[in-house]
């Protein structure tokens, strides 16, 4: 199972929320203006585990330049792929995947949902595993995490629930093999 997560709303929080958090947090995004995004330390450990197994792919709305500010994805938890600009750009091992650009142009998806379905299919083929989406809106062609995993306005609970669910799913899949 490959977990694709919309990290900006599911895993990361701004400094105000990080300062108010009741658990330790760590800076994950810093640009020229300073600290921007934080995550719980427990979430960072899960990101390290899942990216180390090549089973986690971040989905971000930002472009490649802004992605470079996410230190976590260049130092601690380097993903096999990163989906940027809402699926318009795909990085493979943090470099632009030129083959994806060509394939996306050929497919010419018209909507955000079509683009997400296309990139999910592409990642599935590349990694040989089913993609499960942790995103804000459904994409009918791919499985999603249960709705109750996402806790609106509470990244700490959402990230904890997400990785607890994903770890259970992975354990069940491993037991079946």
C-alpha positions in Angstrom: 0.0 0.0 0.0 1.2 3.5 -1.0 -0.2 6.3 1.1 -0.7 9.5 -0.8 -1.5 12.3 1.6 -2.5 16.0 1.2 0.1 17.0 3.8 -0.8 20.7 3.9 -4.2 19.8 5.6 -3.6 16.3 7.0 -0.2 16.4 8.5 1.2 19.9 8.8 0.2 23.0 10.8 1.1 26.6 11.1 3.2 28.0 14.0 0.3 29.2 16.0 -1.2 25.7 16.2 2.2 24.2 16.8 2.8 26.6 19.7 -0.6 25.6 21.2 -0.1 21.9 20.6 0.0 19.6 23.7 2.7 17.4 22.1 6.2 18.1 20.8 6.3 19.5 17.2 9.1 20.1 14.7 9.7 22.6 11.9 9.2 21.0 8.5 9.0 24.0 6.2 11.0 27.2 6.3 11.5 29.7 3.5 13.0 33.2 3.3 10.3 34.6 5.4 11.0 32.1 8.2 9.2 29.2 9.8 6.0 28.2 8.0 4.9 24.6 8.8 5.3 22.2 11.7 4.3 18.7 12.4 4.1 16.5 15.5 7.3 14.6 16.4 5.3 11.3 16.2 4.2 12.2 12.7 7.8 12.9 11.7 8.7 9.4 12.9 5.9 7.9 10.9 7.0 9.9 7.8 10.5 8.6 8.2 9.2 5.0 8.5 6.9 5.2 5.6 9.2 7.0 3.2 12.0 4.7 4.2 9.8 1.8 3.0 8.9 3.9 -0.1 5.3 3.8 0.9 4.5 7.5 1.4 3.9 10.2 -1.3 3.1 13.8 -0.3 0.5 15.7 -2.3 1.0 19.4 -2.3 -0.6 22.4 -4.0 2.7 24.3 -4.3 5.2 24.4 -7.1 8.7 22.9 -7.1 10.4 26.1 -5.8 8.1 26.2 -2.8 8.5 22.4 -2.3 12.2 23.0 -1.7 11.3 24.8 1.5 9.9 21.6 3.0 13.1 20.5 4.6 11.5 17.3 5.9 11.3 15.9 2.4 14.9 16.6 1.6 16.6 15.5 4.9 14.5 13.4 7.2 11.8 11.7 5.1 12.7 11.7 1.4 9.7 10.3 -0.5 10.0 8.1 -3.6 7.7 10.6 -5.4 6.2 14.0 -4.5 3.1 15.2 -6.3 3.2 19.0 -6.7 1.1 21.7 -8.1 -2.0 19.6 -7.5 -0.8 16.8 -9.8 0.7 18.9 -12.6 4.3 18.1 -11.5 5.7 14.8 -10.2 9.1 14.5 -8.6 10.8 11.1 -8.5 13.5 11.0 -5.8 13.1 14.8 -5.6 13.9 15.4 -9.3 11.3 16.3 -12.0 10.0 13.1 -13.6 10.1 14.0 -17.3 8.3 10.8 -18.3 5.4 11.9 -16.2 5.2 15.3 -17.9 5.0 13.6 -21.3 2.4 11.1 -20.1 0.3 13.8 -18.4 0.4 15.9 -21.6 -0.7 12.9 -23.7 -3.5 12.1 -21.3 -4.6 15.7 -20.9 -6.8 15.3 -17.8 -9.3 18.2 -17.6 -10.2 18.3 -13.9 -8.4 18.2 -10.6 -9.9 14.8 -9.9 -8.9 13.4 -13.3 -5.3 14.7 -12.7 -5.2 13.0 -9.2 -6.5 9.7 -10.7 -3.9 9.9 -13.4 -1.0 10.5 -11.0 -2.2 7.8 -8.6 -2.3 5.3 -11.5 1.2 6.4 -12.5 2.6 6.0 -9.0 0.9 2.6 -8.6 2.5 1.4 -11.8 5.9 2.7 -10.8 5.9 1.3 -7.3 3.8 -1.8 -7.9 1.5 -1.2 -5.0 -2.1 0.1 -4.6 -2.3 3.8 -3.8 -4.7 4.8 -1.0 -5.6 8.5 -0.9 -5.7 10.7 2.2 -7.1 13.8 0.6 -9.9 16.4 1.1 -12.1 15.3 -1.8 -12.9 11.9 -3.2 -11.5 10.4 -6.3 -13.8 7.6 -7.3 -11.0 5.5 -9.1 -8.9 5.0 -6.0 -9.5 3.9 -2.4 -9.4 6.5 0.3 -8.8 6.3 4.0 -12.0 6.3 6.0 -13.7 9.6 6.5 -13.5 9.5 10.3 -9.7 9.6 10.1 -9.7 13.2 9.2 -10.5 15.6 12.1 -11.3 19.1 10.7 -9.0 21.8 12.2 -7.0 19.2 14.2 -3.8 18.1 12.4 -2.5 16.4 15.5 -5.4 14.0 15.8 -5.7 13.6 12.0 -2.0 12.6 11.6 -2.1 10.3 14.5 -5.3 8.6 13.3 -4.0 8.4 9.7 -0.8 6.6 10.6 -2.5 4.3 13.1 -5.0 3.3 10.4 -2.3 2.9 7.8 -0.1 0.8 10.1 -3.1 -1.5 10.8 -3.8 -1.8 7.1 -0.2 -2.6 6.3 0.0 -5.2 9.1 -3.2 -6.9 7.8 -1.8 -6.9 4.2 1.5 -8.4 5.4 -0.3 -11.1 7.3 -2.3 -12.1 4.2 1.0 -12.5 2.2 
